[in-house]
Amino acid sequence: MRVPTYQKRGDARETLILLHGMGAGAEMFAPQIDGLSDRFTVIAWNMPGYGETPLDGEMTFEGLSDALLTLVDHLGIDKANLLGHSIGGMVAQEFYARHPKRVRSLILSGTTSAFGSQDGEFQKKFVSDRLAPLDAGKTIPELAAAFVPGLVGSASKPSAIEIARAGMSKLPPETYRAAIRCLATFDRREELSQISVPTLLIAGEEDTNAPLKSMKRIAEQIEGARFETMAGIGHLAPLEAPDAYNGLIKSFHATTFGGLSP
């Protein structure tokens, strides 16, 4: 399997791999690539279909996990610190379920342990509703302009909308379609109780995609998990309040592994 493309910053002993959401590639983590590189060697990947990483065929969580393993092996990392946002948080959970011995810590941000309803009806409607505008002739930039403003919270930095809109506007339509279909298949709720590495969950108080209550339920099922709420923040926490977001990550790692005052 081809090694996914990635951005790298810093030369610290600890490596932190950033797994982005569905709306954009590594660039959505620009504030973290810069802001965390004093504490970590930061690796922000482009998952298949994003950046210069090609999408070969259908996007599946098994395939995304395999792609991440290829990257981890390429980087020579024995145990990875993973930060996954939105669908990236699902990739992190999938990777842990398949390769638990390769994970040192998990940070799950604005994500879920299972998408939709058990009977599958929610997923069918979700895929249909999200793809209908494309089927009707809308462009990805038009979708981004309509969709992104509803993702941020009342305390968001104003720049978050434009950064996210610009990132999503660059998505190939086939990547967007593949990611929507993949997203609707995720279910690792039964494996939550098996997570035994230090875990931090970050929830936006006003996130309607990954609601606060749902994130808290995930934390309650992972023994020893740390749960943090970001007041006035929506689904794009890494962009909406980057300084506070980065501070939570540094504090978590410092209090968990030492070496830095929280």
C-alpha positions in Angstrom: 0.0 0.0 0.0 1.2 3.5 -0.9 2.3 5.7 2.1 -0.2 8.5 2.7 1.1 12.0 2.2 1.6 14.1 5.3 2.8 17.3 6.8 5.5 17.2 9.5 6.7 19.8 12.0 8.9 19.6 15.0 11.6 17.1 16.2 10.4 16.1 19.7 10.8 12.6 21.1 7.0 12.1 21.2 5.1 11.9 17.9 1.5 13.0 17.6 -0.4 11.9 14.4 -3.3 14.1 13.5 -6.3 12.5 11.7 -8.5 15.1 10.0 -12.2 15.2 9.5 -14.2 14.8 6.3 -14.3 18.4 5.2 -10.6 18.9 4.5 -7.2 17.3 4.6 -4.1 18.0 6.8 -4.6 21.8 6.4 -7.6 21.8 8.8 -5.0 21.1 11.5 -2.8 24.1 10.6 -3.1 25.7 14.1 -2.1 22.3 15.7 0.8 21.7 13.2 2.3 24.9 14.4 1.0 25.2 17.9 1.9 21.7 19.1 5.3 21.3 17.4 7.1 22.6 20.5 5.9 19.5 22.4 5.6 16.9 19.7 6.9 15.8 16.3 3.5 16.5 14.6 2.4 14.4 11.7 -0.8 15.5 9.9 -1.8 13.0 7.4 -4.0 13.2 4.2 -6.2 10.2 4.3 -6.9 8.4 1.0 -8.7 10.8 -1.3 -7.3 14.0 0.4 -4.3 16.1 -0.5 -1.9 14.1 -2.7 -3.0 10.7 -1.3 -5.0 8.9 -4.0 -8.3 7.1 -3.3 -8.1 3.7 -4.9 -11.7 2.3 -5.1 -14.2 2.4 -2.3 -13.4 4.1 1.0 -13.8 1.8 4.0 -12.7 2.0 7.6 -10.7 -1.2 7.2 -8.8 0.4 4.3 -8.3 3.7 6.2 -6.9 1.7 9.1 -4.5 -0.2 6.8 -3.4 3.2 5.3 -2.7 4.5 8.8 -0.7 1.4 9.6 1.3 1.9 6.5 2.1 5.5 7.6 3.0 4.4 11.2 5.3 1.7 9.9 6.9 4.1 7.4 7.6 6.6 10.2 9.1 3.8 12.4 6.7 4.4 15.2 6.2 1.5 17.6 3.3 3.1 19.6 1.5 6.1 18.1 -0.2 9.0 19.9 -3.3 9.5 17.8 -5.6 12.6 17.6 -8.6 12.0 15.5 -11.3 14.6 14.8 -14.7 13.7 13.4 -14.3 10.9 10.9 -10.6 11.0 12.0 -11.7 10.0 15.5 -13.5 7.0 14.0 -10.3 6.1 12.1 -8.4 6.3 15.4 -11.0 3.9 17.1 -10.8 1.5 14.1 -7.0 1.5 14.2 -7.0 0.8 17.9 -9.6 -2.0 17.6 -7.3 -3.7 14.9 -3.9 -2.8 16.3 -4.2 -2.0 20.0 -0.5 -2.7 20.7 0.5 0.1 18.2 -1.3 2.9 20.2 0.2 4.8 23.1 -2.7 7.3 23.6 -5.9 8.4 22.0 -7.5 11.9 21.7 -11.0 11.7 20.3 -12.4 15.0 19.2 -16.0 15.8 17.9 -16.6 12.2 17.0 -18.8 9.2 17.7 -18.4 5.4 18.4 -21.2 4.5 16.1 -23.0 6.4 13.3 -26.7 6.3 13.0 -29.4 3.9 14.1 -29.1 0.1 14.5 -31.8 -0.5 11.9 -29.8 1.5 9.3 -32.6 3.8 8.3 -30.9 6.9 9.6 -27.8 6.0 7.6 -29.7 5.5 4.4 -31.4 8.9 4.8 -28.2 10.6 5.7 -26.4 9.4 2.6 -29.3 10.2 0.4 -29.7 13.7 1.9 -26.0 14.6 1.8 -25.5 13.4 -1.8 -28.7 14.8 -3.2 -27.3 18.3 -3.9 -24.4 16.8 -5.8 -26.8 14.6 -7.8 -28.8 17.8 -8.5 -25.8 19.6 -10.0 -24.4 21.5 -7.0 -20.6 22.0 -6.8 -18.5 21.2 -3.8 -17.7 24.9 -3.3 -21.5 25.6 -3.3 -22.0 22.9 -0.7 -19.2 24.3 1.4 -20.6 27.8 1.4 -24.0 26.5 2.5 -22.8 23.8 5.0 -19.7 25.1 6.8 -21.3 28.2 8.6 -23.6 25.8 10.5 -20.7 23.9 12.0 -19.2 26.5 14.3 -20.3 27.7 17.7 -21.1 31.1 19.1 -17.5 31.5 20.6 -15.7 30.5 17.4 -12.9 32.6 15.9 -14.4 34.3 12.8 -11.6 32.9 10.6 -12.7 29.3 11.2 -15.5 29.5 8.7 -13.4 30.8 5.9 -10.6 28.3 6.5 -13.0 25.4 6.6 -14.9 26.6 3.6 -11.7 27.0 1.6 -10.5 23.5 2.6 -13.8 21.8 1.7 -14.0 23.6 -1.6 -10.9 21.8 -2.8 -12.4 18.3 -2.2 -12.9 16.2 -5.3 -16.6 15.2 -5.6 -15.7 11.5 -5.6 -13.9 11.9 -2.3 -16.9 13.6 -0.8 -19.2 10.9 -2.0 -16.9 8.1 -0.8 -16.4 9.7 2.6 -20.2 10.2 3.1 -20.8 6.5 2.3 -17.9 5.4 4.5 -19.0 7.5 7.5 -22.4 5.9 7.5 -20.9 2.4 8.1 -19.0 3.1 11.3 -19.8 1.1 14.5 -17.2 0.4 17.2 -19.5 1.0 20.2 -19.0 -2.6 21.5 -15.2 -2.1 21.6 -15.2 1.1 23.7 -14.8 -0.8 27.0 -11.7 -2.6 25.6 -9.8 0.7 25.2 -7.0 0.6 27.8 -4.6 3.4 26.8 -4.8 6.9 28.1 -7.7 8.6 26.3 -8.9 12.2 26.1 -12.3 13.2 24.7 -12.8 16.8 23.5 -16.4 17.9 22.9 -17.7 21.2 21.6 -20.6 22.5 23.8 -22.5 23.6 20.7 -21.5 20.7 18.4 -24.6 19.3 16.7 -22.7 16.7 14.6 -21.1 15.1 17.7 -23.4 16.2 20.5 -21.9 16.8 24.0 -24.1 14.1 25.6 -23.0 11.5 23.1 -19.4 12.4 23.6 -19.8 12.1 27.3 -21.4 8.7 27.0 -18.4 7.5 25.0 -16.0 8.8 27.8 -18.1 6.9 30.4 -17.4 3.6 28.6 -13.7 4.0 28.5 -12.0 3.4 31.9 -10.1 6.3 33.1 -10.9 8.5 30.1 -10.6 12.3 30.6 -13.5 14.4 29.2 -13.2 18.1 28.3 -15.9 20.5 27.1 -15.2 23.6 25.1 -17.8 26.2 25.9 -19.4 28.0 22.9 -17.6 25.8 20.4 -19.2 23.7 17.6 -17.9 20.9 15.4 -14.7 22.6 14.2 -12.9 23.0 17.5 -9.3 22.8 16.1 -10.1 25.9 14.1 -12.6 27.6 16.3 -10.5 27.9 19.4 -7.0 26.6 18.5 -5.1 27.9 21.6 -7.5 26.4 24.0 -7.7 23.2 22.0 -3.9 22.9 21.9 -3.7 23.6 25.6 -6.0 20.6 26.4 -3.8 18.3 24.3 -0.6 19.5 26.0 -2.2 19.3 29.5 -3.5 15.8 28.8 -0.1 14.5 27.6 1.8 16.2 30.4 -0.4 14.9 33.2 -0.5 11.4 31.6 3.1 10.9 30.7 4.9 13.8 32.4 7.6 16.0 31.1 5.6 19.2 30.8 3.7 21.3 33.3 0.0 21.4 32.4 
